[in-house]
Amino acid sequence: MRKLLSLITVFVISLLTVSLVAAVPSESNLGSLTGAFYPWDITVEVNGEDYRWDSQRTQWWDGFTWGTNVAVEEGEDLDIKVTLRNQGPVDAKGIEVLARISGYEYSDSEELQDTTGLFDVKAGTRKSVKLNVPVPTDLTNGENALRIFVLDRNSQPIQISFPLEVESPRHSVNIEDVTFSPSNTVKAGRSLLANVLVENFGDRTEEDVKVTVAIPELGLSASEFIDEIKADDSESVSGDFNGGLMLNIPADAAAGEYDVVVTAQYKDLKETVKKAFKLTVVGNEQFANVDKLVLAVGPETQTVAVGAAASYGIALTNAGSASKAYTLKAVTGDWASASLSESLVVLEPGKNAVVYVDVKVANDAPTGAHAASVSVMSGNEVLETVTLNANVVDAKANSAGRDSGSLRNGLEIALIVLVVLLVIIGLIVGFSRLRKDDEDDQTYY
């Protein structure tokens, strides 16, 4: 009888042993990822608080909850740190961690979820990765789920889910949308309208919200108060023309890209939220010649004997819209020396002047082609550089007479006539382009 009982006992223990072995997950049936990581090997830290596996639960990874709910506010960023401890015998390769808030209509958008690149965790080591997920400003208050997914190429994913208690902040305003008219590109001298939509996602009504649109580089700004924005509501600024806040772009504004800074001040102007946008300004042709200088040289090339001098005339015309001061500097080599009739010329808009450059050839200068240069500057900026050419010949071979007063006067008249013609041609071309642009811009507004 005792033998029979012993046999029955051994049989029952054998059956129990087989059942227990079958119930324990193995690396082969769970895949390489879960062969390296189990839920208790993963720690998640959200906004500085740790969350760990509850060893009293029987589920491996689906739907477990860690402790009490974490209270977060709409519009807040969740700083997430996930630490993986590989206590298995094999390296975990090609691991990826993804974080997102579930149950939100746009939770799969790139802005509302975060993912790491691929990384490896060697056996016997641990590695931490960081993610950032913003809490949407229109997320339904109450319990929501933040989910962490640990993934590899083909294993069953590990999903860690814990609840968030989402609340509305007492005071919080957001610049929901900004619309520019006519567009984000505007011509210098025209007006820019900015329509700003402000959202109150706090749980208190906001009063006297100040909205400002500014272009700091141009010294422009416009402001308006919104009398009241109720909780979970939005209001926009109307401006003087019910089209938004208006900024008049200066007609002489340089073409290029500018920052448009939009700010909203609330809670008795103690809190500020801002957003920056890009604006492209197209230059106005009427002011493109603010610093325009027209030069004419005559004659540019002369034949001069060794030891003699040649006189060159440079006509300057200020074709811009403001008075300018020009300085001139002549440079020659060892073959000659140069002197200027004037080194400083101040011209009002539309005025002209002729500066003479006398080039004295050295007695030992070699015959042949030589060159001198004259730089025309405004301040420290070189506007133009003029080249003066000289064909130096032997004194006996030069039969040309020296410059006389009548020759210089004739040269001056010719240069001025040439400059006037250049300016007139420039004006004709400019007005033609301006007329064409005005025809194209009839429907600009």
Secondary structure, DSSP 8 states (H G I E B T S, - for coil): -HHHHHHHHHHHHHHHHHHHHHHS--HHHHHHHHHH--GGGEEEEETTEEE---TT---SSSS---SS-EEEETT-EEEEEEEEE--SSS-EEEEEEEEEEES-TTTTSGGGEEE---EEE-TT-EEEEEEEEE--TT--SEEEEEEEEEE-SSS--EEEEEEEEEE--SS-EEEEEEEEES-SEEETTSEEEEEEEEEE-SSS-EEEEEEEEEEGGGTEEEEEEEEEE-TTEEEE--TTTTS-EEEE--TT--SEEEEEEEEEEETTTTEEEEEEEEEEEE--GGGTTTT-EEEEEE-SEEEEETT-EEEEEEEEEE-SSS-EEEEEEEE--TTEEEEES-SEEEE-TT-EEEEEEEEEE-TT--SEEEEEEEEEEETTEEEEEEEEEEEEE-GGG-------HHHHHHHHHHHHHHHHHHHHHHHHHHHHHHHHHHHHTTT--
